[in-house]
Amino acid sequence: MIEAVGLTKRYGDKTAVHNLSFQVRPGAVTGFLGPNGSGKSTTMRMILGLDNPTAGHVTISGHPYRQLPNAPRHVGALLDAKAVHGGRSARNHLLSLAQLSGIPARRVDEVLGVVGLQEVAGKRSKGFSLGMGQRLGIAAALLGDPQVLLFDEPVNGLDPEGILWVRNLMKALAAEGRTVFVSSHLMSEMALTADHLIVIGRGQLLADMSVTDFISANSADFARVRTPGTEPQAREKLTSALTEAGGHVMPEQDGALRVTGLPLPRISDIAHEAGVRLWELSPHQASLEEAYMRMTQGVVDYRSTDDQKAGLHQVPPPGAGPAVPVPGQGQPGWYAPPPPQQGGPLFAPPPGPYGAPQPNPYAQPAPQGQGPGQPAAAPVTADRTEPEDPR
Ligand SMILES: Nc1ncnc2c1ncn2[C@@H]1O[C@H](COP(=O)(O)OP(=O)(O)OP(=O)(O)O)[C@@H](O)[C@H]1O
């Protein structure tokens, strides 16, 4: 088990992790989720003794990593797949790690087989694609057959087949009773892989619960209601009537209404009593991805802005044709999630063994339209392999 208590890390006046307390239990895959820069890698580095906490502590099986007897056999980690001597072959890289940890050399070929790199084991890793590098990093993590495994963004750069393989590998490792802690940005992937979730934003805990509980707590049911497009006054009348009856009504981009807090038959009755015809009344559930986005929307460090292309285009003359629609913008089928409770926190973490969360020093206004933009996804390079450097 991994246990963090009051874990805090400051770099100068920058707080990367603030008062984080959680447990990662054996026999389950625990997903570690948070937006870019939320402190996931910093937390993982502290777990592995690569960074010292400013306050608090973290233990693995009851010991700080550096005091663990035979740590490399007990804990395996993939932190940075690029942290490899590129001139070495995959096999030699793993052999050198094995020698350092007293692991028999035959184990190297076993893990090369597990990650599917047997064919390129003799090639220099600097010719490896991003996905091959990830596989090599996973092989290194598995080398000591450890009980505790940490993976920082293990599916980064993997193709769909590779992503499925990682998903099944994580589940299989947990089913063997191991502790598996996996960081990701991707709620959708974690929903398929993890049993338990720890969600952080700006270094502070936002949620610590099972995936099942997260889904039922966050994937709110709602109704979509549409009145005839030719009768805008009917839409307003219905909005008032539903609000009066205790519903929460939000306009959708395609002109429909999103209604929460009222069952469908009640909405139908209210419309009938108000003399409003309905063209649509349908049940929906907000996706888990929406729930995660909603939970973390206030703690995102990097936001993209619309590209205004100032001065690059001539203003079209009046009466010119409509702009080409942009996928996902202003089109039917895109549903804005309901806003968080007015004045309340985005998410109230359940009372845990560590008491209520403390105020977050990150409580600064999120940058509005000034961020440097979402960093582009790392490119997937072609599978190039070179023979090993003879040096
Ligand atoms: N060595 C360091 N010196 C100064 N600031 C740092 C250092 N390491 C991390 N930070 C800052 O701490 C914050 C958390 O970074 P961290 O890499 O842990 O986030 P993350 O959740 O892993 O991000 P990503 O998902 O983008 O990898 C960031 O603002 C980062 O700039």
PDBQT file of the ligand as one rigid body, heavy atoms in Angstrom, charges set to zero:
ROOT
HETATM    1  N1  LIG A 401      11.576  21.068 -10.390  1.00  0.00    +0.000 N 
HETATM    2  C1  LIG A 401      10.594  21.976 -10.433  1.00  0.00    +0.000 A 
HETATM    3  N2  LIG A 401      10.848  23.282 -10.211  1.00  0.00    +0.000 NA
HETATM    4  C2  LIG A 401       9.865  24.206 -10.233  1.00  0.00    +0.000 A 
HETATM    5  N3  LIG A 401       8.556  23.918 -10.496  1.00  0.00    +0.000 NA
HETATM    6  C3  LIG A 401       8.249  22.653 -10.736  1.00  0.00    +0.000 A 
HETATM    7  C4  LIG A 401       9.225  21.600 -10.723  1.00  0.00    +0.000 A 
HETATM    8  N4  LIG A 401       8.614  20.431 -10.978  1.00  0.00    +0.000 NA
HETATM    9  C5  LIG A 401       7.300  20.727 -11.158  1.00  0.00    +0.000 A 
HETATM   10  N5  LIG A 401       7.081  22.051 -11.011  1.00  0.00    +0.000 N 
HETATM   11  C6  LIG A 401       5.783  22.742 -11.106  1.00  0.00    +0.000 C 
HETATM   12  O1  LIG A 401       4.883  22.081 -10.252  1.00  0.00    +0.000 OA
HETATM   13  C7  LIG A 401       3.596  21.981 -10.858  1.00  0.00    +0.000 C 
HETATM   14  C8  LIG A 401       3.175  20.550 -10.930  1.00  0.00    +0.000 C 
HETATM   15  O2  LIG A 401       3.948  19.896 -11.932  1.00  0.00    +0.000 OA
HETATM   16  P1  LIG A 401       3.805  18.345 -12.245  1.00  0.00    +0.000 P 
HETATM   17  O3  LIG A 401       4.786  18.018 -13.326  1.00  0.00    +0.000 OA
HETATM   18  O4  LIG A 401       3.892  17.563 -11.000  1.00  0.00    +0.000 OA
HETATM   19  O5  LIG A 401       2.313  18.269 -12.808  1.00  0.00    +0.000 OA
HETATM   20  P2  LIG A 401       1.601  17.088 -13.619  1.00  0.00    +0.000 P 
HETATM   21  O6  LIG A 401       0.233  16.956 -13.058  1.00  0.00    +0.000 OA
HETATM   22  O7  LIG A 401       2.461  15.878 -13.624  1.00  0.00    +0.000 OA
HETATM   23  O8  LIG A 401       1.537  17.737 -15.070  1.00  0.00    +0.000 OA
HETATM   24  P3  LIG A 401       1.432  17.011 -16.516  1.00  0.00    +0.000 P 
HETATM   25  O9  LIG A 401       0.133  16.288 -16.532  1.00  0.00    +0.000 OA
HETATM   26  O10 LIG A 401       1.454  18.165 -17.447  1.00  0.00    +0.000 OA
HETATM   27  O11 LIG A 401       2.624  16.111 -16.637  1.00  0.00    +0.000 OA
HETATM   28  C9  LIG A 401       3.724  22.652 -12.221  1.00  0.00    +0.000 C 
HETATM   29  O12 LIG A 401       3.269  23.973 -12.111  1.00  0.00    +0.000 OA
HETATM   30  C10 LIG A 401       5.189  22.609 -12.497  1.00  0.00    +0.000 C 
HETATM   31  O13 LIG A 401       5.572  23.698 -13.311  1.00  0.00    +0.000 OA
ENDROOT
TORSDOF 0
